[in-house]
Amino acid sequence: MDEFTVILQQLSEGIDLKPDQADYALREIITGNVNDSRIAAFLFGMRCKGETVTELTALVNVMREASVKVDADTEHAVDLCGTGGDLSGTFNISTAAMFVAAGAEVPILKHGNSSVSSKSGSFDVLKELGVQPDLNKEQVEKCYRQTGMAFMFAPLFHPAMAKVMRSRKELGLRTFFNIMGPLLNPAGVKRQVVGAYDLQTAEKIARILVNLDTEYAYAVHAHDGLDEISTTSLTEVFQLNGRRELESRTFDPRVLGITLAKAGELDGGTPVENAEIIRSVLNEKATRAQRDIVLLNATFAIHASGLYDDFQEASLVALESLESGEARKALSRFTEATSDFKR
């Protein structure tokens, strides 16, 4: 019996993999040594058994090693992203928050994708905002040097994903790749705000980040189901601080003077509709609910950057970025810089 079959047998019996087994299995898959049916069996077996933090850490390391690396100064740089799959139908909140944080001079190295479980992914809405979102490694590096912002379109930086796409589509279920996506930033950022589709996944992501070279991170899941810090409910927050200690707490947006929004006030739609919402936020023409949730998520990103120790100060800096027009200017700079690379 070959080693991969041994691993499948082990999964069928509900036995956790050792790190070297998880490493071996994924390396065999991404190098093309495993056929689609056995890939699907591995993905399904891992899901049925339940992926451990130890296994996921090993899998993340394999995928990070296989990625196209972006050479960038990551000091104080932040990635705002989520697993997706919360089925909330909100507008692209973290993408809007990206520009508010950038307007506060926080370096942004955002990793994202096109729509999978929603009408509009970060790639889709950025394109509607006039950004060229599918830049290659050299273009991303130049854009980041020029603007302090970058967007890395996942398929261009993770060619190994092509080996599993057919099996994932045919399986039609969430797999550990949904958990790993936000942890595979090609620039190797050490500061993140990561949203998860459920509480268990948020905690797993936080514990994986503890095992990796992470300086500061928030992994979050809101009580209303959002993979963002919500303004319609409380949010469970797992915080990895600079001492590599993991803390958990329940965050209430009302501590920042935010009035709880109502269901439906954060709804989005198509990429065109979501781009219009983001423009309205940056131009100070949005609804209170839209404005509040963007400011709140930008506050967490600004605080995660390490440029401001005090959370209340980070909140004031986010507000200043929006009210001064710096957030709007950040989008303009990004649009202009990426337009130079139009193909």
Order of alpha helices (4+ residues) and beta strands (2+ residues): alpha-alpha-alpha-alpha-beta-alpha-beta-alpha-alpha-beta-alpha-alpha-alpha-beta-alpha-beta-beta-beta-alpha-alpha-alpha-alpha
